[in-house]
Amino acid sequence: MLPILHQVLGSTLVVTGLIVLPLPIPFGLIMLVIGFALLAPYIPIVQRIIRHMRRRWPQVDAILLRYRDRFPPVIRKTIDKTHPAEG
């Protein structure tokens, strides 16, 4: 039941984030990040996108690894599955 809730909520956040993205306040970007983080444990395409982004921006990867233990379990799982060295 929880994976279905994560996928529905993640999809909703991604779609809403894309709609709100052009606004001057970065709410759309925040929604996209959270939505992709919720979808990544279940959708391999999203995992590949996140892995590519982490390879491209090593600073983001370092921040994610530094704060990994402070995130909820589903986000920790995403950080582990999308580690750039795995792909």
N, CA, C and O atoms as a Maestro MAE file, in Angstrom:
{
 s_m_m2io_version
 :::
 2.0.0
}

f_m_ct {
 s_m_title
 :::
 protein
 m_atom[348] {
  # First column is atom index #
  i_m_mmod_type
  r_m_x_coord
  r_m_y_coord
  r_m_z_coord
  i_m_residue_number
  s_m_chain_name
  s_m_pdb_residue_name
  s_m_pdb_atom_name
  i_m_atomic_number
  :::
  1 25 0.814 -1.198 0.000 1 A "MET " " N  " 7
  2 3 0.000 0.000 0.000 1 A "MET " " CA " 6
  3 2 0.854 1.257 0.000 1 A "MET " " C  " 6
  4 15 0.545 2.219 -0.703 1 A "MET " " O  " 8
  5 25 1.939 1.256 0.794 2 A "LEU " " N  " 7
  6 3 2.801 2.427 0.867 2 A "LEU " " CA " 6
  7 2 3.501 2.718 -0.456 2 A "LEU " " C  " 6
  8 15 3.590 3.888 -0.827 2 A "LEU " " O  " 8
  9 25 4.015 1.707 -1.205 3 A "PRO " " N  " 7
  10 3 4.609 2.016 -2.507 3 A "PRO " " CA " 6
  11 2 3.619 2.662 -3.481 3 A "PRO " " C  " 6
  12 15 3.994 3.533 -4.266 3 A "PRO " " O  " 8
  13 25 2.372 2.237 -3.426 4 A "ILE " " N  " 7
  14 3 1.365 2.842 -4.303 4 A "ILE " " CA " 6
  15 2 1.153 4.303 -3.915 4 A "ILE " " C  " 6
  16 15 1.041 5.170 -4.782 4 A "ILE " " O  " 8
  17 25 1.098 4.573 -2.619 5 A "LEU " " N  " 7
  18 3 0.944 5.945 -2.144 5 A "LEU " " CA " 6
  19 2 2.143 6.797 -2.565 5 A "LEU " " C  " 6
  20 15 1.967 7.942 -2.982 5 A "LEU " " O  " 8
  21 25 3.350 6.256 -2.461 6 A "HIS " " N  " 7
  22 3 4.541 6.995 -2.884 6 A "HIS " " CA " 6
  23 2 4.488 7.309 -4.374 6 A "HIS " " C  " 6
  24 15 4.834 8.416 -4.787 6 A "HIS " " O  " 8
  25 25 4.058 6.349 -5.179 7 A "GLN " " N  " 7
  26 3 4.012 6.567 -6.616 7 A "GLN " " CA " 6
  27 2 2.952 7.584 -7.008 7 A "GLN " " C  " 6
  28 15 3.184 8.418 -7.883 7 A "GLN " " O  " 8
  29 25 1.796 7.521 -6.370 8 A "VAL " " N  " 7
  30 3 0.734 8.487 -6.668 8 A "VAL " " CA " 6
  31 2 1.152 9.885 -6.226 8 A "VAL " " C  " 6
  32 15 1.002 10.847 -6.980 8 A "VAL " " O  " 8
  33 25 1.674 10.000 -5.009 9 A "LEU " " N  " 7
  34 3 2.104 11.294 -4.507 9 A "LEU " " CA " 6
  35 2 3.278 11.832 -5.322 9 A "LEU " " C  " 6
  36 15 3.309 13.020 -5.643 9 A "LEU " " O  " 8
  37 25 4.239 10.977 -5.660 10 A "GLY " " N  " 7
  38 3 5.382 11.399 -6.472 10 A "GLY " " CA " 6
  39 2 4.957 11.876 -7.851 10 A "GLY " " C  " 6
  40 15 5.441 12.901 -8.331 10 A "GLY " " O  " 8
  41 25 4.061 11.143 -8.489 11 A "SER " " N  " 7
  42 3 3.572 11.546 -9.817 11 A "SER " " CA " 6
  43 2 2.834 12.878 -9.747 11 A "SER " " C  " 6
  44 15 2.998 13.735 -10.614 11 A "SER " " O  " 8
  45 25 2.027 13.040 -8.715 12 A "THR " " N  " 7
  46 3 1.290 14.287 -8.542 12 A "THR " " CA " 6
  47 2 2.252 15.461 -8.338 12 A "THR " " C  " 6
  48 15 2.060 16.534 -8.909 12 A "THR " " O  " 8
  49 25 3.280 15.249 -7.526 13 A "LEU " " N  " 7
  50 3 4.255 16.317 -7.293 13 A "LEU " " CA " 6
  51 2 5.041 16.658 -8.559 13 A "LEU " " C  " 6
  52 15 5.333 17.828 -8.807 13 A "LEU " " O  " 8
  53 25 5.382 15.661 -9.352 14 A "VAL " " N  " 7
  54 3 6.123 15.921 -10.591 14 A "VAL " " CA " 6
  55 2 5.252 16.720 -11.561 14 A "VAL " " C  " 6
  56 15 5.714 17.713 -12.125 14 A "VAL " " O  " 8
  57 25 4.026 16.311 -11.759 15 A "VAL " " N  " 7
  58 3 3.135 17.022 -12.684 15 A "VAL " " CA " 6
  59 2 2.876 18.447 -12.186 15 A "VAL " " C  " 6
  60 15 2.954 19.400 -12.961 15 A "VAL " " O  " 8
  61 25 2.571 18.588 -10.906 16 A "THR " " N  " 7
  62 3 2.326 19.915 -10.347 16 A "THR " " CA " 6
  63 2 3.586 20.770 -10.416 16 A "THR " " C  " 6
  64 15 3.511 21.963 -10.710 16 A "THR " " O  " 8
  65 25 4.734 20.173 -10.149 17 A "GLY " " N  " 7
  66 3 5.998 20.897 -10.230 17 A "GLY " " CA " 6
  67 2 6.289 21.400 -11.633 17 A "GLY " " C  " 6
  68 15 6.803 22.506 -11.801 17 A "GLY " " O  " 8
  69 25 5.968 20.603 -12.641 18 A "LEU " " N  " 7
  70 3 6.164 21.042 -14.021 18 A "LEU " " CA " 6
  71 2 5.243 22.207 -14.372 18 A "LEU " " C  " 6
  72 15 5.629 23.102 -15.123 18 A "LEU " " O  " 8
  73 25 4.028 22.195 -13.830 19 A "ILE " " N  " 7
  74 3 3.084 23.276 -14.091 19 A "ILE " " CA " 6
  75 2 3.532 24.567 -13.407 19 A "ILE " " C  " 6
  76 15 3.419 25.650 -13.981 19 A "ILE " " O  " 8
  77 25 4.042 24.448 -12.180 20 A "VAL " " N  " 7
  78 3 4.401 25.611 -11.372 20 A "VAL " " CA " 6
  79 2 5.837 26.077 -11.655 20 A "VAL " " C  " 6
  80 15 6.230 27.144 -11.183 20 A "VAL " " O  " 8
  81 25 6.612 25.323 -12.395 21 A "LEU " " N  " 7
  82 3 8.024 25.618 -12.632 21 A "LEU " " CA " 6
  83 2 8.294 27.023 -13.176 21 A "LEU " " C  " 6
  84 15 9.278 27.632 -12.758 21 A "LEU " " O  " 8
  85 25 7.488 27.569 -14.074 22 A "PRO " " N  " 7
  86 3 7.795 28.902 -14.613 22 A "PRO " " CA " 6
  87 2 7.620 30.063 -13.617 22 A "PRO " " C  " 6
  88 15 8.046 31.180 -13.912 22 A "PRO " " O  " 8
  89 25 7.020 29.832 -12.477 23 A "LEU " " N  " 7
  90 3 6.836 30.905 -11.507 23 A "LEU " " CA " 6
  91 2 8.182 31.376 -10.951 23 A "LEU " " C  " 6
  92 15 9.135 30.598 -10.898 23 A "LEU " " O  " 8
  93 25 8.269 32.650 -10.536 24 A "PRO " " N  " 7
  94 3 9.545 33.157 -10.035 24 A "PRO " " CA " 6
  95 2 10.002 32.519 -8.720 24 A "PRO " " C  " 6
  96 15 11.202 32.468 -8.450 24 A "PRO " " O  " 8
  97 25 9.084 32.042 -7.913 25 A "ILE " " N  " 7
  98 3 9.446 31.369 -6.667 25 A "ILE " " CA " 6
  99 2 9.681 29.896 -7.003 25 A "ILE " " C  " 6
  100 15 8.864 29.297 -7.702 25 A "ILE " " O  " 8
  101 25 10.781 29.294 -6.523 26 A "PRO " " N  " 7
  102 3 11.151 27.941 -6.984 26 A "PRO " " CA " 6
  103 2 10.346 26.791 -6.371 26 A "PRO " " C  " 6
  104 15 10.909 25.728 -6.107 26 A "PRO " " O  " 8
  105 25 9.051 26.977 -6.140 27 A "PHE " " N  " 7
  106 3 8.243 25.885 -5.606 27 A "PHE " " CA " 6
  107 2 8.184 24.702 -6.566 27 A "PHE " " C  " 6
  108 15 8.163 23.550 -6.133 27 A "PHE " " O  " 8
  109 25 8.159 24.981 -7.860 28 A "GLY " " N  " 7
  110 3 8.100 23.914 -8.851 28 A "GLY " " CA " 6
  111 2 9.325 23.022 -8.800 28 A "GLY " " C  " 6
  112 15 9.213 21.802 -8.915 28 A "GLY " " O  " 8
  113 25 10.488 23.621 -8.629 29 A "LEU " " N  " 7
  114 3 11.726 22.850 -8.544 29 A "LEU " " CA " 6
  115 2 11.740 21.976 -7.296 29 A "LEU " " C  " 6
  116 15 12.169 20.823 -7.345 29 A "LEU " " O  " 8
  117 25 11.276 22.518 -6.191 30 A "ILE " " N  " 7
  118 3 11.198 21.748 -4.944 30 A "ILE " " CA " 6
  119 2 10.237 20.576 -5.104 30 A "ILE " " C  " 6
  120 15 10.530 19.467 -4.657 30 A "ILE " " O  " 8
  121 25 9.089 20.817 -5.740 31 A "MET " " N  " 7
  122 3 8.112 19.747 -5.966 31 A "MET " " CA " 6
  123 2 8.698 18.659 -6.863 31 A "MET " " C  " 6
  124 15 8.484 17.471 -6.620 31 A "MET " " O  " 8
  125 25 9.434 19.061 -7.898 32 A "LEU " " N  " 7
  126 3 10.046 18.078 -8.798 32 A "LEU " " CA " 6
  127 2 11.052 17.205 -8.060 32 A "LEU " " C  " 6
  128 15 11.067 15.987 -8.239 32 A "LEU " " O  " 8
  129 25 11.887 17.817 -7.239 33 A "VAL " " N  " 7
  130 3 12.901 17.059 -6.510 33 A "VAL " " CA " 6
  131 2 12.246 16.042 -5.582 33 A "VAL " " C  " 6
  132 15 12.638 14.875 -5.556 33 A "VAL " " O  " 8
  133 25 11.257 16.484 -4.827 34 A "ILE " " N  " 7
  134 3 10.578 15.571 -3.895 34 A "ILE " " CA " 6
  135 2 9.829 14.477 -4.667 34 A "ILE " " C  " 6
  136 15 9.859 13.310 -4.277 34 A "ILE " " O  " 8
  137 25 9.164 14.852 -5.753 35 A "GLY " " N  " 7
  138 3 8.430 13.875 -6.554 35 A "GLY " " CA " 6
  139 2 9.341 12.813 -7.150 35 A "GLY " " C  " 6
  140 15 9.028 11.624 -7.103 35 A "GLY " " O  " 8
  141 25 10.479 13.244 -7.716 36 A "PHE " " N  " 7
  142 3 11.429 12.273 -8.270 36 A "PHE " " CA " 6
  143 2 12.028 11.394 -7.185 36 A "PHE " " C  " 6
  144 15 12.279 10.210 -7.411 36 A "PHE " " O  " 8
  145 25 12.257 11.963 -6.013 37 A "ALA " " N  " 7
  146 3 12.803 11.164 -4.907 37 A "ALA " " CA " 6
  147 2 11.811 10.082 -4.475 37 A "ALA " " C  " 6
  148 15 12.217 8.982 -4.102 37 A "ALA " " O  " 8
  149 25 10.525 10.390 -4.524 38 A "LEU " " N  " 7
  150 3 9.516 9.390 -4.164 38 A "LEU " " CA " 6
  151 2 9.346 8.332 -5.256 38 A "LEU " " C  " 6
  152 15 9.045 7.177 -4.956 38 A "LEU " " O  " 8
  153 25 9.537 8.718 -6.510 39 A "LEU " " N  " 7
  154 3 9.356 7.776 -7.618 39 A "LEU " " CA " 6
  155 2 10.585 6.896 -7.877 39 A "LEU " " C  " 6
  156 15 10.445 5.779 -8.373 39 A "LEU " " O  " 8
  157 25 11.756 7.374 -7.555 40 A "ALA " " N  " 7
  158 3 12.997 6.689 -7.926 40 A "ALA " " CA " 6
  159 2 13.131 5.255 -7.417 40 A "ALA " " C  " 6
  160 15 13.648 4.417 -8.156 40 A "ALA " " O  " 8
  161 25 12.693 4.919 -6.194 41 A "PRO " " N  " 7
  162 3 12.867 3.522 -5.772 41 A "PRO " " CA " 6
  163 2 12.053 2.524 -6.607 41 A "PRO " " C  " 6
  164 15 12.332 1.326 -6.577 41 A "PRO " " O  " 8
  165 25 11.067 3.001 -7.339 42 A "TYR " " N  " 7
  166 3 10.147 2.097 -8.032 42 A "TYR " " CA " 6
  167 2 10.263 2.153 -9.549 42 A "TYR " " C  " 6
  168 15 9.806 1.234 -10.228 42 A "TYR " " O  " 8
  169 25 10.868 3.217 -10.105 43 A "ILE " " N  " 7
  170 3 10.898 3.394 -11.556 43 A "ILE " " CA " 6
  171 2 12.354 3.504 -12.028 43 A "ILE " " C  " 6
  172 15 13.020 4.493 -11.723 43 A "ILE " " O  " 8
  173 25 12.857 2.513 -12.760 44 A "PRO " " N  " 7
  174 3 14.263 2.506 -13.181 44 A "PRO " " CA " 6
  175 2 14.668 3.707 -14.045 44 A "PRO " " C  " 6
  176 15 15.810 4.159 -13.961 44 A "PRO " " O  " 8
  177 25 13.768 4.224 -14.862 45 A "ILE " " N  " 7
  178 3 14.105 5.379 -15.707 45 A "ILE " " CA " 6
  179 2 14.434 6.590 -14.842 45 A "ILE " " C  " 6
  180 15 15.374 7.329 -15.134 45 A "ILE " " O  " 8
  181 25 13.669 6.790 -13.791 46 A "VAL " " N  " 7
  182 3 13.923 7.907 -12.873 46 A "VAL " " CA " 6
  183 2 15.259 7.688 -12.162 46 A "VAL " " C  " 6
  184 15 15.995 8.644 -11.918 46 A "VAL " " O  " 8
  185 25 15.570 6.447 -11.833 47 A "GLN " " N  " 7
  186 3 16.862 6.144 -11.195 47 A "GLN " " CA " 6
  187 2 18.013 6.526 -12.114 47 A "GLN " " C  " 6
  188 15 19.009 7.092 -11.663 47 A "GLN " " O  " 8
  189 25 17.880 6.217 -13.406 48 A "ARG " " N  " 7
  190 3 18.949 6.557 -14.359 48 A "ARG " " CA " 6
  191 2 19.106 8.069 -14.491 48 A "ARG " " C  " 6
  192 15 20.227 8.570 -14.584 48 A "ARG " " O  " 8
  193 25 17.995 8.796 -14.499 49 A "ILE " " N  " 7
  194 3 18.051 10.261 -14.598 49 A "ILE " " CA " 6
  195 2 18.768 10.847 -13.384 49 A "ILE " " C  " 6
  196 15 19.633 11.712 -13.524 49 A "ILE " " O  " 8
  197 25 18.406 10.374 -12.199 50 A "ILE " " N  " 7
  198 3 19.032 10.882 -10.973 50 A "ILE " " CA " 6
  199 2 20.512 10.505 -10.934 50 A "ILE " " C  " 6
  200 15 21.347 11.315 -10.530 50 A "ILE " " O  " 8
  201 25 20.842 9.282 -11.350 51 A "ARG " " N  " 7
  202 3 22.244 8.857 -11.377 51 A "ARG " " CA " 6
  203 2 23.055 9.741 -12.319 51 A "ARG " " C  " 6
  204 15 24.182 10.122 -12.001 51 A "ARG " " O  " 8
  205 25 22.479 10.072 -13.489 52 A "HIS " " N  " 7
  206 3 23.150 10.958 -14.443 52 A "HIS " " CA " 6
  207 2 23.356 12.349 -13.837 52 A "HIS " " C  " 6
  208 15 24.422 12.942 -13.997 52 A "HIS " " O  " 8
  209 25 22.348 12.865 -13.148 53 A "MET " " N  " 7
  210 3 22.469 14.183 -12.524 53 A "MET " " CA " 6
  211 2 23.544 14.178 -11.440 53 A "MET " " C  " 6
  212 15 24.288 15.148 -11.296 53 A "MET " " O  " 8
  213 25 23.626 13.098 -10.685 54 A "ARG " " N  " 7
  214 3 24.635 13.015 -9.622 54 A "ARG " " CA " 6
  215 2 26.045 12.912 -10.211 54 A "ARG " " C  " 6
  216 15 26.996 13.422 -9.620 54 A "ARG " " O  " 8
  217 25 26.191 12.259 -11.364 55 A "ARG " " N  " 7
  218 3 27.497 12.209 -12.029 55 A "ARG " " CA " 6
  219 2 27.878 13.591 -12.558 55 A "ARG " " C  " 6
  220 15 29.031 14.014 -12.467 55 A "ARG " " O  " 8
  221 25 26.896 14.272 -13.105 56 A "ARG " " N  " 7
  222 3 27.149 15.579 -13.726 56 A "ARG " " CA " 6
  223 2 27.486 16.649 -12.697 56 A "ARG " " C  " 6
  224 15 28.324 17.515 -12.951 56 A "ARG " " O  " 8
  225 25 26.835 16.595 -11.535 57 A "TRP " " N  " 7
  226 3 27.058 17.585 -10.482 57 A "TRP " " CA " 6
  227 2 27.552 16.883 -9.224 57 A "TRP " " C  " 6
  228 15 26.744 16.499 -8.378 57 A "TRP " " O  " 8
  229 25 28.865 16.709 -9.085 58 A "PRO " " N  " 7
  230 3 29.413 15.997 -7.924 58 A "PRO " " CA " 6
  231 2 29.135 16.705 -6.595 58 A "PRO " " C  " 6
  232 15 29.124 16.064 -5.544 58 A "PRO " " O  " 8
  233 25 28.910 18.035 -6.636 59 A "GLN " " N  " 7
  234 3 28.590 18.757 -5.398 59 A "GLN " " CA " 6
  235 2 27.257 18.277 -4.830 59 A "GLN " " C  " 6
  236 15 27.109 18.112 -3.619 59 A "GLN " " O  " 8
  237 25 26.293 18.055 -5.716 60 A "VAL " " N  " 7
  238 3 24.985 17.561 -5.284 60 A "VAL " " CA " 6
  239 2 25.138 16.164 -4.695 60 A "VAL " " C  " 6
  240 15 24.529 15.844 -3.674 60 A "VAL " " O  " 8
  241 25 25.944 15.344 -5.336 61 A "ASP " " N  " 7
  242 3 26.183 13.996 -4.830 61 A "ASP " " CA " 6
  243 2 26.809 14.047 -3.441 61 A "ASP " " C  " 6
  244 15 26.419 13.286 -2.555 61 A "ASP " " O  " 8
  245 25 27.771 14.934 -3.249 62 A "ALA " " N  " 7
  246 3 28.429 15.050 -1.943 62 A "ALA " " CA " 6
  247 2 27.444 15.493 -0.864 62 A "ALA " " C  " 6
  248 15 27.487 14.996 0.261 62 A "ALA " " O  " 8
  249 25 26.570 16.416 -1.203 63 A "ILE " " N  " 7
  250 3 25.561 16.895 -0.230 63 A "ILE " " CA " 6
  251 2 24.596 15.769 0.125 63 A "ILE " " C  " 6
  252 15 24.260 15.580 1.294 63 A "ILE " " O  " 8
  253 25 24.148 15.020 -0.890 64 A "LEU " " N  " 7
  254 3 23.232 13.911 -0.625 64 A "LEU " " CA " 6
  255 2 23.876 12.869 0.285 64 A "LEU " " C  " 6
  256 15 23.235 12.359 1.204 64 A "LEU " " O  " 8
  257 25 25.133 12.558 0.030 65 A "LEU " " N  " 7
  258 3 25.816 11.565 0.858 65 A "LEU " " CA " 6
  259 2 26.058 12.087 2.273 65 A "LEU " " C  " 6
  260 15 25.989 11.328 3.240 65 A "LEU " " O  " 8
  261 25 26.341 13.375 2.390 66 A "ARG " " N  " 7
  262 3 26.605 13.949 3.713 66 A "ARG " " CA " 6
  263 2 25.361 13.913 4.598 66 A "ARG " " C  " 6
  264 15 25.453 13.633 5.793 66 A "ARG " " O  " 8
  265 25 24.197 14.198 4.009 67 A "TYR " " N  " 7
  266 3 22.967 14.283 4.799 67 A "TYR " " CA " 6
  267 2 22.080 13.049 4.674 67 A "TYR " " C  " 6
  268 15 20.922 13.080 5.089 67 A "TYR " " O  " 8
  269 25 22.599 11.977 4.114 68 A "ARG " " N  " 7
  270 3 21.817 10.758 3.870 68 A "ARG " " CA " 6
  271 2 21.108 10.240 5.112 68 A "ARG " " C  " 6
  272 15 19.943 9.851 5.030 68 A "ARG " " O  " 8
  273 25 21.771 10.224 6.248 69 A "ASP " " N  " 7
  274 3 21.191 9.649 7.463 69 A "ASP " " CA " 6
  275 2 20.077 10.500 8.056 69 A "ASP " " C  " 6
  276 15 19.347 10.026 8.928 69 A "ASP " " O  " 8
  277 25 19.931 11.716 7.617 70 A "ARG " " N  " 7
  278 3 18.882 12.597 8.140 70 A "ARG " " CA " 6
  279 2 17.563 12.470 7.365 70 A "ARG " " C  " 6
  280 15 16.531 12.980 7.802 70 A "ARG " " O  " 8
  281 25 17.604 11.796 6.229 71 A "PHE " " N  " 7
  282 3 16.412 11.663 5.395 71 A "PHE " " CA " 6
  283 2 15.553 10.487 5.838 71 A "PHE " " C  " 6
  284 15 16.037 9.584 6.520 71 A "PHE " " O  " 8
  285 25 14.265 10.495 5.449 72 A "PRO " " N  " 7
  286 3 13.402 9.339 5.720 72 A "PRO " " CA " 6
  287 2 13.901 8.109 4.943 72 A "PRO " " C  " 6
  288 15 14.659 8.246 3.983 72 A "PRO " " O  " 8
  289 25 13.479 6.919 5.359 73 A "PRO " " N  " 7
  290 3 13.966 5.681 4.719 73 A "PRO " " CA " 6
  291 2 13.766 5.624 3.207 73 A "PRO " " C  " 6
  292 15 14.639 5.117 2.504 73 A "PRO " " O  " 8
  293 25 12.657 6.123 2.686 74 A "VAL " " N  " 7
  294 3 12.426 6.039 1.239 74 A "VAL " " CA " 6
  295 2 13.439 6.904 0.488 74 A "VAL " " C  " 6
  296 15 13.867 6.526 -0.602 74 A "VAL " " O  " 8
  297 25 13.826 8.036 1.031 75 A "ILE " " N  " 7
  298 3 14.815 8.897 0.388 75 A "ILE " " CA " 6
  299 2 16.211 8.278 0.515 75 A "ILE " " C  " 6
  300 15 17.014 8.358 -0.414 75 A "ILE " " O  " 8
  301 25 16.496 7.667 1.660 76 A "ARG " " N  " 7
  302 3 17.784 6.969 1.826 76 A "ARG " " CA " 6
  303 2 17.922 5.851 0.795 76 A "ARG " " C  " 6
  304 15 18.989 5.655 0.213 76 A "ARG " " O  " 8
  305 25 16.837 5.129 0.581 77 A "LYS " " N  " 7
  306 3 16.831 4.049 -0.406 77 A "LYS " " CA " 6
  307 2 17.114 4.612 -1.805 77 A "LYS " " C  " 6
  308 15 17.840 4.002 -2.590 77 A "LYS " " O  " 8
  309 25 16.549 5.755 -2.100 78 A "THR " " N  " 7
  310 3 16.773 6.407 -3.388 78 A "THR " " CA " 6
  311 2 18.227 6.830 -3.534 78 A "THR " " C  " 6
  312 15 18.829 6.630 -4.588 78 A "THR " " O  " 8
  313 25 18.791 7.412 -2.488 79 A "ILE " " N  " 7
  314 3 20.191 7.846 -2.531 79 A "ILE " " CA " 6
  315 2 21.103 6.646 -2.764 79 A "ILE " " C  " 6
  316 15 22.060 6.736 -3.532 79 A "ILE " " O  " 8
  317 25 20.814 5.531 -2.110 80 A "ASP " " N  " 7
  318 3 21.642 4.330 -2.287 80 A "ASP " " CA " 6
  319 2 21.499 3.741 -3.689 80 A "ASP " " C  " 6
  320 15 22.489 3.342 -4.304 80 A "ASP " " O  " 8
  321 25 20.263 3.689 -4.192 81 A "LYS " " N  " 7
  322 3 20.034 3.073 -5.513 81 A "LYS " " CA " 6
  323 2 20.577 3.919 -6.663 81 A "LYS " " C  " 6
  324 15 20.865 3.393 -7.738 81 A "LYS " " O  " 8
  325 25 20.720 5.228 -6.442 82 A "THR " " N  " 7
  326 3 21.148 6.104 -7.539 82 A "THR " " CA " 6
  327 2 22.576 6.574 -7.388 82 A "THR " " C  " 6
  328 15 22.959 7.594 -7.961 82 A "THR " " O  " 8
  329 25 23.376 5.839 -6.618 83 A "HIS " " N  " 7
  330 3 24.778 6.216 -6.454 83 A "HIS " " CA " 6
  331 2 25.471 6.148 -7.815 83 A "HIS " " C  " 6
  332 15 25.316 5.154 -8.524 83 A "HIS " " O  " 8
  333 25 26.231 7.174 -8.198 84 A "PRO " " N  " 7
  334 3 26.837 7.201 -9.544 84 A "PRO " " CA " 6
  335 2 27.768 6.035 -9.843 84 A "PRO " " C  " 6
  336 15 27.912 5.660 -11.006 84 A "PRO " " O  " 8
  337 25 28.397 5.456 -8.846 85 A "ALA " " N  " 7
  338 3 29.316 4.336 -9.084 85 A "ALA " " CA " 6
  339 2 28.589 3.053 -9.469 85 A "ALA " " C  " 6
  340 15 29.203 2.149 -10.036 85 A "ALA " " O  " 8
  341 25 27.283 2.952 -9.171 86 A "GLU " " N  " 7
  342 3 26.535 1.735 -9.479 86 A "GLU " " CA " 6
  343 2 26.190 1.601 -10.949 86 A "GLU " " C  " 6
  344 15 26.075 0.485 -11.454 86 A "GLU " " O  " 8
  345 25 26.023 2.712 -11.642 87 A "GLY " " N  " 7
  346 3 25.558 2.656 -13.016 87 A "GLY " " CA " 6
  347 2 26.648 2.383 -13.965 87 A "GLY " " C  " 6
  348 15 26.412 2.305 -15.171 87 A "GLY " " O  " 8
  :::
 }
 m_bond[347] {
  # First column is bond index #
  i_m_from
  i_m_to
  i_m_order
  :::
  1 1 2 1
  2 2 3 1
  3 3 4 2
  4 3 5 1
  5 5 6 1
  6 6 7 1
  7 7 8 2
  8 7 9 1
  9 9 10 1
  10 10 11 1
  11 11 12 2
  12 11 13 1
  13 13 14 1
  14 14 15 1
  15 15 16 2
  16 15 17 1
  17 17 18 1
  18 18 19 1
  19 19 20 2
  20 19 21 1
  21 21 22 1
  22 22 23 1
  23 23 24 2
  24 23 25 1
  25 25 26 1
  26 26 27 1
  27 27 28 2
  28 27 29 1
  29 29 30 1
  30 30 31 1
  31 31 32 2
  32 31 33 1
  33 33 34 1
  34 34 35 1
  35 35 36 2
  36 35 37 1
  37 37 38 1
  38 38 39 1
  39 39 40 2
  40 39 41 1
  41 41 42 1
  42 42 43 1
  43 43 44 2
  44 43 45 1
  45 45 46 1
  46 46 47 1
  47 47 48 2
  48 47 49 1
  49 49 50 1
  50 50 51 1
  51 51 52 2
  52 51 53 1
  53 53 54 1
  54 54 55 1
  55 55 56 2
  56 55 57 1
  57 57 58 1
  58 58 59 1
  59 59 60 2
  60 59 61 1
  61 61 62 1
  62 62 63 1
  63 63 64 2
  64 63 65 1
  65 65 66 1
  66 66 67 1
  67 67 68 2
  68 67 69 1
  69 69 70 1
  70 70 71 1
  71 71 72 2
  72 71 73 1
  73 73 74 1
  74 74 75 1
  75 75 76 2
  76 75 77 1
  77 77 78 1
  78 78 79 1
  79 79 80 2
  80 79 81 1
  81 81 82 1
  82 82 83 1
  83 83 84 2
  84 83 85 1
  85 85 86 1
  86 86 87 1
  87 87 88 2
  88 87 89 1
  89 89 90 1
  90 90 91 1
  91 91 92 2
  92 91 93 1
  93 93 94 1
  94 94 95 1
  95 95 96 2
  96 95 97 1
  97 97 98 1
  98 98 99 1
  99 99 100 2
  100 99 101 1
  101 101 102 1
  102 102 103 1
  103 103 104 2
  104 103 105 1
  105 105 106 1
  106 106 107 1
  107 107 108 2
  108 107 109 1
  109 109 110 1
  110 110 111 1
  111 111 112 2
  112 111 113 1
  113 113 114 1
  114 114 115 1
  115 115 116 2
  116 115 117 1
  117 117 118 1
  118 118 119 1
  119 119 120 2
  120 119 121 1
  121 121 122 1
  122 122 123 1
  123 123 124 2
  124 123 125 1
  125 125 126 1
  126 126 127 1
  127 127 128 2
  128 127 129 1
  129 129 130 1
  130 130 131 1
  131 131 132 2
  132 131 133 1
  133 133 134 1
  134 134 135 1
  135 135 136 2
  136 135 137 1
  137 137 138 1
  138 138 139 1
  139 139 140 2
  140 139 141 1
  141 141 142 1
  142 142 143 1
  143 143 144 2
  144 143 145 1
  145 145 146 1
  146 146 147 1
  147 147 148 2
  148 147 149 1
  149 149 150 1
  150 150 151 1
  151 151 152 2
  152 151 153 1
  153 153 154 1
  154 154 155 1
  155 155 156 2
  156 155 157 1
  157 157 158 1
  158 158 159 1
  159 159 160 2
  160 159 161 1
  161 161 162 1
  162 162 163 1
  163 163 164 2
  164 163 165 1
  165 165 166 1
  166 166 167 1
  167 167 168 2
  168 167 169 1
  169 169 170 1
  170 170 171 1
  171 171 172 2
  172 171 173 1
  173 173 174 1
  174 174 175 1
  175 175 176 2
  176 175 177 1
  177 177 178 1
  178 178 179 1
  179 179 180 2
  180 179 181 1
  181 181 182 1
  182 182 183 1
  183 183 184 2
  184 183 185 1
  185 185 186 1
  186 186 187 1
  187 187 188 2
  188 187 189 1
  189 189 190 1
  190 190 191 1
  191 191 192 2
  192 191 193 1
  193 193 194 1
  194 194 195 1
  195 195 196 2
  196 195 197 1
  197 197 198 1
  198 198 199 1
  199 199 200 2
  200 199 201 1
  201 201 202 1
  202 202 203 1
  203 203 204 2
  204 203 205 1
  205 205 206 1
  206 206 207 1
  207 207 208 2
  208 207 209 1
  209 209 210 1
  210 210 211 1
  211 211 212 2
  212 211 213 1
  213 213 214 1
  214 214 215 1
  215 215 216 2
  216 215 217 1
  217 217 218 1
  218 218 219 1
  219 219 220 2
  220 219 221 1
  221 221 222 1
  222 222 223 1
  223 223 224 2
  224 223 225 1
  225 225 226 1
  226 226 227 1
  227 227 228 2
  228 227 229 1
  229 229 230 1
  230 230 231 1
  231 231 232 2
  232 231 233 1
  233 233 234 1
  234 234 235 1
  235 235 236 2
  236 235 237 1
  237 237 238 1
  238 238 239 1
  239 239 240 2
  240 239 241 1
  241 241 242 1
  242 242 243 1
  243 243 244 2
  244 243 245 1
  245 245 246 1
  246 246 247 1
  247 247 248 2
  248 247 249 1
  249 249 250 1
  250 250 251 1
  251 251 252 2
  252 251 253 1
  253 253 254 1
  254 254 255 1
  255 255 256 2
  256 255 257 1
  257 257 258 1
  258 258 259 1
  259 259 260 2
  260 259 261 1
  261 261 262 1
  262 262 263 1
  263 263 264 2
  264 263 265 1
  265 265 266 1
  266 266 267 1
  267 267 268 2
  268 267 269 1
  269 269 270 1
  270 270 271 1
  271 271 272 2
  272 271 273 1
  273 273 274 1
  274 274 275 1
  275 275 276 2
  276 275 277 1
  277 277 278 1
  278 278 279 1
  279 279 280 2
  280 279 281 1
  281 281 282 1
  282 282 283 1
  283 283 284 2
  284 283 285 1
  285 285 286 1
  286 286 287 1
  287 287 288 2
  288 287 289 1
  289 289 290 1
  290 290 291 1
  291 291 292 2
  292 291 293 1
  293 293 294 1
  294 294 295 1
  295 295 296 2
  296 295 297 1
  297 297 298 1
  298 298 299 1
  299 299 300 2
  300 299 301 1
  301 301 302 1
  302 302 303 1
  303 303 304 2
  304 303 305 1
  305 305 306 1
  306 306 307 1
  307 307 308 2
  308 307 309 1
  309 309 310 1
  310 310 311 1
  311 311 312 2
  312 311 313 1
  313 313 314 1
  314 314 315 1
  315 315 316 2
  316 315 317 1
  317 317 318 1
  318 318 319 1
  319 319 320 2
  320 319 321 1
  321 321 322 1
  322 322 323 1
  323 323 324 2
  324 323 325 1
  325 325 326 1
  326 326 327 1
  327 327 328 2
  328 327 329 1
  329 329 330 1
  330 330 331 1
  331 331 332 2
  332 331 333 1
  333 333 334 1
  334 334 335 1
  335 335 336 2
  336 335 337 1
  337 337 338 1
  338 338 339 1
  339 339 340 2
  340 339 341 1
  341 341 342 1
  342 342 343 1
  343 343 344 2
  344 343 345 1
  345 345 346 1
  346 346 347 1
  347 347 348 2
  :::
 }
}
